[in-house]
Amino acid sequence: MIKLSDIRILYLRELRAAMRERNIVFNTILMPVFLYPMLLWIGYTGLTFVSGQTDGFVSKVMMTGHTGDSRSLQERLAQQEQLEVTEVEDPVRGIQNGDLDILIEILPVPEAFVGNFRVRLTYDGSRDRSRTAVTRMTELVNRYRTDFLQDQAEHLGLSPADYQQFWVEPRNMASSSDTGRFILG
């Protein structure tokens, strides 16, 4: 019959022999303690660096198909510090060459509301600058759209509750310990 004390003695003897070997100590204890945090730090620093590269860029924008209705959008576009309005002869080639980040085309729509128009954004999804430009321009167009709809509703005599079809009210049911577990993994 095997005694637990015999197993303990063999285990401790093997552990002491393993601790005498430098390679085992280095590969199982020292390397994970120092290498893994350093790899995580390098990866995080690299991601932060790459994302910071596109934040400081001024996006080159060209707008075509101007209508009288789009004048307010043009004014908002001119006020943006991170969007520079520019002109190129061939916008599609300019986007392909990187001379232009995004092309904004103003398209008319059937007369539903006075001042209404459609916007088509043409960009190169393989370039960070172009993807950043489309994000910036989408935010600008969405703000313009919200203001336009509010103005139209006021013009028609509707209150915000009348033209709002439904409301979304987020409610977080997670406790602080649940949130902490989610963040820490």
N, C-alpha and C positions, 0 to 999 in steps of 0.2 A: 504494500500500500504506500502511496506517495504522500509524504508529509508536506504541509504548506511551508514549514520552516526550511526544508530542503530546496523548495522552489525559490524561496526568498533569497537564500544564500547564492544559488546559481544566478539569479537575476542581478543581484548586487555585484557579483564578480564580473559578469558580462558588461554591466554598465560601467564599472571602473576601467575595464579593458577598452571599452569604446571611447571613454573620455581621455585616454592616453593617446589616441590617434588624433593627430592634428587635423587631418582632412575631414573626419567625422564631425569634430567640434566646429570647424569652420563652416562646413556645408549645411549643418543642421541647426546651428545656433546663431553664429555671427552673421552669416550672409543674409538670412531672412530679416534679422533685426535691423540691419543697416541698408540692405539693397532694396527691399520692397518699399519702404517710405521714400527713398530717393527716386525710384522709378515713378511712383505716384506723383511726386512733386514735379518731376520733369514733364510728365504727361499733362498735368494741370497747367503748368507754365506755358507749354507749347500751345494748348488750346486757347488759353487766355491771350497769348500773343497773336494768334491767327485771327481770333474774333475781334481783337482791338485794331487790326489792320484795316478792316472795312468800316469801322465806326467813324473814323476821322475823314473818310473820303467825301468829297463833294460830288454828288451824282450829276452827270451831264444828261440833260433832258431836252428833247425837242418836241414841240407841240404843233400838230397840223390840224387842218379842218376847223379853224376858229369860226365860231358863230357869235352873234351878239349875246346869245344865251350863256356862252362859256366865259364871258368876260370876268365874272366874279372868280371863277376857278383860276383863270390866268393871273389875276391879281394876287390870289393866295399863293400861287406857285412862285411868283416873283418875290414874295416876302420870305420864303423859306431860305434859310442860310445853307442847308445841306443839299439843296437842289439848285443847279445852275442851268438856266435856259440857254441853249445854244442852237445854232443852225448848221446843218451839213447838207451837201447836195443830194447824196443818196443815203437816206436814213438806214435802210436795211444793211447796206455795206458798212456804214459807220458802226452799227451794232456789232457786226461780225468782226470788224477790225479792232473794236474796243475804243473807237473815237467817241462813241455815243453809248450811254448806258441803257436808256429807255426811250421809246418813241410813244408819245401820247397822241392818239387819234380821236378827235371829237367827231362823233357821228350823229346826224340828226335822227329823230324818232318821230313817229306820227304825233300830231298835236294832241297830247293828253293834257299836259300842263304847259302853260307858257313858261319858257325857260328850261324845259326839260331836254336832255341830250344823253347820248351814250358815250362811254369812254372805252377805247380799246388800248391796252398796254402791250407793246411789243418789246421783248427783251431777250437776252441770251442767258438761259438758265445755267449754263456751264461756268459763268463768271460770277465771282463773289460781288463785284461792284454792281453788276446788273441785278442780281438778286436783292441786294440792299436797296437799290433804286426802286425796284418794284414794291418792296415793303413800304418804303417811305411814301411813294406815290399812292399806294392803296390806302394808307392811313389818311392822306390828304383828301382823296376822293371820298372816302367814307365820312369824314368830317363835313365836307361840302354837302354831301347827300343828306346827312342828318339835318343840317341847317336849312337846306332847301325844303325838305319835307315839313319841317316845323314852320317855316315861313308860309308855305302853301296852306297848311292847316289853319294857321292864324288868319290868312287871307279869306279862307272859306268860313271862318267863324267857328272852327272846331277847337275844343280844349285838348290838351295832351291826353287826357283820359279817353276822349272820344275817338281819336285817330289811332291810339295804341290798341292793337287787337289783343295782345296778351302781355303779361309781365312775367319776367323770370326773376325769382327771388332765391338766390343761393343760400343754403343753410348747411354749415359744416357740422356734422354730428360727431366728428372724431374728438376724443379727449386729448389733452396735452401729452399724455403718455403714449397714445396711439400715434400721434404726430411725431413724437420723438423716436419711436420704433421705426416708423416709415423712413425718416431722414437718416437714421443710423444703420438702416438695413436690417 
